[in-house]
Amino acid sequence: MFTKRSDSHVLIVGDPGLGKSQLLQAASNVAPRGVYVCGNSASAAGLTVTLTRDGPDTVLEAGALVLADNGVCCIDEFDKMGTQHSALLQAMEQQVISIAKAGMACSLPARTCVIAAANPVGGHYNGSKTVSENLKLSSALLSRFDLTFILLDRPDAGLDKFLSDHVLALHGGEGSADYDAWQQDLPLEQRLASVKEELEPLAVRKYIAHVRSSLHPVLGEEAKDILKTFYLELRAADTGDDTPVTLRQLESLVRLTESRARISQRSIATGQDAHDVIEIYKHSMRDVKGPVTGLAAGTKPMGTTKAGKLLVAALNKHSERTGTSIFSVAEIKDVLQRSKINVKSFDTLMHCLNDQGFLLKKGSNVFQLQTSVCL
């Protein structure tokens, strides 16, 4: 009998000091049932289930995943768990934990959403490598995460100002929500950025408990068509490297779309729900499998392609002649044109070179050349 998994799993990967632990603790606090554990001090038995002796009897003691049944299990320092990762495979996909020890065979429910945070090997994320290579995780485990977000600690004038304003606002002052921009025809990122009102954790916890227990949305016909088209285009562009696109990705999209409808208290997921989920999915896949151009994602880092190398080499020569490493977007386009370098998408190329560390974004239209490339 086919078992439908309703909980989505999220992996957060990034450089140290970006607040990943705070994100996990906040998620654990607002969840109706939340368990927070640290991977460097968690064992396989502590995550799943263990057998202990209570006099002549053998007693089962539930681990973090079982205690978080119908809730959220937040695992910090996910990369420090070592061999314990294998204990998560069955729980994350089948949502049960099976045990056969000491003459006892049973299965315990583990219907939990896993949110994990990990630091890359070496302390800094290497954009020229895949997520699997940065974390030393198997593809089987990575494929069980519906969304993977990469957090990079790179100087950015706009983002740094936003974060500094946010941190200072925590020590005084109250923001107000601007609901005028909350329109269905705007991208999800703009709609989320327009809401500045803080919600009470208790209210969020009650709301999540309400929608989880009372709403069980199904996909509408429009949402089905949108997700099907997106998945088929992902499959057509998949090269099979790193984490291949399989039916698990389609199931992830379905779960996320149903969750998007649930949070808006809709019993039927609409086309707008599907579009919002695709926007989130494309944002997460942009750094995991390369920039998403259109609907498909490539697996080869753009910074190591021929066009990326040629552009950086041309900028190095221009920097040697002019004595400056700062380039505006117009100057970079001029270098591209004079060097006769053909690119399909200028914005995609700039985003990739910025992520790879070749060009550092200093403002909305200004980049700084960081290093030369050995051709």
N, C-alpha and C positions, 0 to 999 in steps of 0.2 A: 504494500500500500504506500502510495506517495505521501511523504510528510512535507508539509509546507512550512518553511522557516519564515517567521514574521519579523524577527529582530535583525537589525542591521549592525554590522561591526565597522568600526572606524579606527584607522591607524594614523597617528600624528608623528611625523619624523622631522627632526630639526636640530639646529645648532643649540648648544647649551645656553641657558639664561634667557630663553624667550617666553617663559611662563607656561610651559607644557604641564607641569605638575599642578599649577593653579587651575588650569582648564579642567584637568581630571578631577580635582577636588571639588570644583564648582559643579561639575556634572553629577558627581556622586551625591552632593548635598541637595540638589534640586530634584533628583530622581525619587519617586515614591519608595523604592527600595534600592539602595545603592551601597556597594562594597568597594572600598579603595584598598589596594594592596600594592606593595613595592616589589618589583620583580627580583631585585638582588637579594631579598630575604624570603622569597616564596619558593616552596618546593612543589613538586608535582602532586604530592599528596595534599599539600595545603591548598592547592587550586582545585582539586577534584574531590576525592574522598579518601579517608584513611580508616584502617581497622585498628581498634585498641581493645585491650583486655580489661574487662570489668568483673574481676573475680573469675568465676568459671565461664562467663559469657563473653562473646565477641561482639563489640559494639561498633556501629558505623558512625563516624564523625564527618559531618559535611564540611567541604572546603569552600573557598570563596565563590566559585561558579555555582555551586548548589545553593549557597546562602543567598545569592543574588538572583534566584529564580523569579521570573516575571519582573525583573528590574535591570540594573546596570552594574556591570563589574568593570571597574577602572583599574587598569594595570599600568603602573608607572615603571620606568626603567625596564621596558620590555626587552631591550637588547641584552640585559644582564642575566637573563633567565637560563641561558645555556641550553642544556638538554631537556629542560622542562617544557619546551615548546610543543613537543609531541603529545603532551597531555591535553593540549587545547584542540587538537584536530577534530576529534569526534564531537566535543561539546559545542564548538563553533558552527559545525555543519548540521549535525543531527539533533543538537540541543538536548542530548542525554549523555550521561556518564555511566558506562558499564564497568562493572568490577567483578572479578572472579578470583577470590583469594580465600584461603583458610576454609575451604569447603563451602564458601558462600558465593553465589552468583546472583547479581541483581543489577537493575538500571535505575538511576536517579535522574529526575528532571533537572535540566540546566537551561531553561528558556530565558537566556540573558543576553543583553546587548553588551558586547565587549568593546571598550574604548581603551586603546593602548597608546602609550607614548614612548618613543625610543630616541636615543642619541646615536648618530652615525659612528662607525668605527673611526678612531683617530680624533674624535672630538669635533670634526667639522665636516659638513656634507660636501661630498665631491660630486659636482654636477656632471662630470664626464662619465660617471658610473651609474648603474641602475640602482634602484632601491634595494634589491636583493643583495647586490655587491656591497652597498654601503652598510647594510645591517647584518650581513651574513645569515640571512633567513632563507628558508626553502621556498620555492615557488608554490608548493602545496599550501603552506601557511598563508602566504601573501594573498593567494587567490580567494581566501575566505573573508578578506576584508572588503566591504562594499565600497568604501571610500578611503583614499590615502592622501593625506595632505602633507606637503613639504614646507617647512618653515625655515627660511634662510635669514641669517643675521647680516644683511647688507645695508650699508648707508643709503638712505633715500630721503631727500629733503622733505617731500610731502608726507611720507609715512612717519618719519621721525617727529615731525611737528604734530601730527595727529596723536601719536602715542604719548608724547610729552604733555600735550593738552589733556589727554585722558587721565594720565597719572596724577597731574596737578589737580584735576577736577575731583579726584577721589578724596582730596584733603579739604575740599570746600567748594561751594557753588553747586547749583542744581541745573542740569540741562533740561530742555523742553523738547518735546517731540514735534517734528514737522510732518504732519500727516498729509500735507498738500501734495507731496511727491509720491505718496503711496498709491500709485495707479497701476493697473494691470498691464498697461502697454509698455512700462519701463522694465529694464532688466532687473533681475532679482537682486543683484549686488547694489544697485542704486536704491531700490526700495528698502533694503535692510539698512543702508547707510543713512537713510532719511529719518529713521526712528532712533531717538536719543533718550527716550524716557526709560528709566530703570524700573524693573519689575521686582517685587518682593519675592524672595526665594520660596516662601510658603505658598504664595499664590501660584507660582509656576509649578510647584510640586502638586498642588491640588488639581490644577488644570491638566497636567500630564496624566495623573491618575484617572481623571474623568474621561478624557478622550481615549485612553488605552482600554478602559473597561466597557465603554458604551458605544464606541464607533469601530466598525470593521468594514472599511471601504472596499469597493471593487473597481476595477478599471472600466472606464467608459470606452466606447468605440473609438473616439478621437484619440484618446490617450494610448490605446493599443496600437493604432496606426503609426503614431509618432514614435513610440518606443521601438516598434518593429523596424521602421525605416532607419533609425539611429543605430540599432544593433547590427543590421545587415551591412551598413556602411562601415562600422567598426570591424566586422568580420572580413570585409573585402580588403581593408587596408592593413590587416594584421599580418605581420611577418613571422609570427611564432616565436620571436625572441623573448627572453626574460619571462614575463607573465602573459601568456597568450590569451586572446579573447575567446571565451567559451560561454556556454549557457549560464554559467554562474554570473557573468556580467549582466545578462538579460534578467535573471532572477533578482539581482541587486537593484536594477533599474525599476523593476516592478515593486519591490518592497519600499524603495525610497519614494516612488510616486504615491503609493497607498499611504505612506506616512505623511507625505505633504498634504494629501487630502484630509487625513485624520486631524492634523493640527489646525486645519481651517474648518473643522466640523462639517465635512462633506461626506456623504455616504457613497458617492460616485466620484472617482478621480477624473478630472477634466483634462483637456488638452493643455491648459495653462499649468496645471500641476506637473505634467510631463515635461513641458518646456523648462520649468524651474529646476527640475531634477537633472535634466540634461545639462543645464548651465552649471550646476554644482559639480556634476560628474566630469564635465570638460575641464573645469577649473582644477579638480584634483588630478586628472590624468595629464594635464599640461606639463607637470614636472616629473611625473612618474614614468610616462612612456613617450615623453617629448611633447612639443607644442601641438595642440589640436587645431589643425587648419580645416575649417569647415566643420566636418563631423568626425573625421578620422584622426587617429593619432599614430605617429611613427615612433620607432623605438631607438633610432640613432640620434644621439645628441647633435643638435644643429651646430654647436660650436666647433665640431670636428669635421663638418662637411667641407667640401671644396669651396663653396661660396663664402662660408664663414672664415676659413683660413685666408682666402684671397683678400677679403675685406680687411681683416686685421693686419695682414702684411702691408696692404696699401696705406692703412692709417699709420702704421709704424714709419713708413717712408715719408709720409706727409709730416709726421711729428718731428722727424729728424731735420727736415728742411725748415720748418717754422719754429721749432723750439717749444711747442705747446702740446700738451696731451689732452686738452679740452676740446671737444667737438660738438657743434650744434647738429641738430637733425638735418638741417639744410646742407651743412658742410659734409656730413656723411653721405647724403644722397649725391652730392656733387662728386665725391670721391668714387662712389659706385659707378656713376655715369662715365667719368673720365677713365676709369679702369676697365670699363666695359664688362662689369660683373653682373650677370643676370640672376635675379632672385624672384621667387614667386610671390613672397609676401615680405615687405620691408619690416613691418611691425613684428612679425613672427621672428625674423632674423635678429632684430634688436633685442627682443625679449630673451631669446636663447643665449646670445652672446653676453647679456647681462647676467643671466643665471649661471653661465659657465665661468664667469669671472674675468672675461676679456675686456668688456666695457662696463664701467660702473656708472649707474644712473645717478646723476647729481641734481637733476631737476626734471621738469616735465618735458623739456626739449634739449637737454644737455647731457652728454656722456663723457666720461673720462677713460682714456685708454690705460689699461692696467699693466699689460705685459705683452711681450712679443711672442709669436708662435713659430716654432721650428717646423718649417715646411719640408 
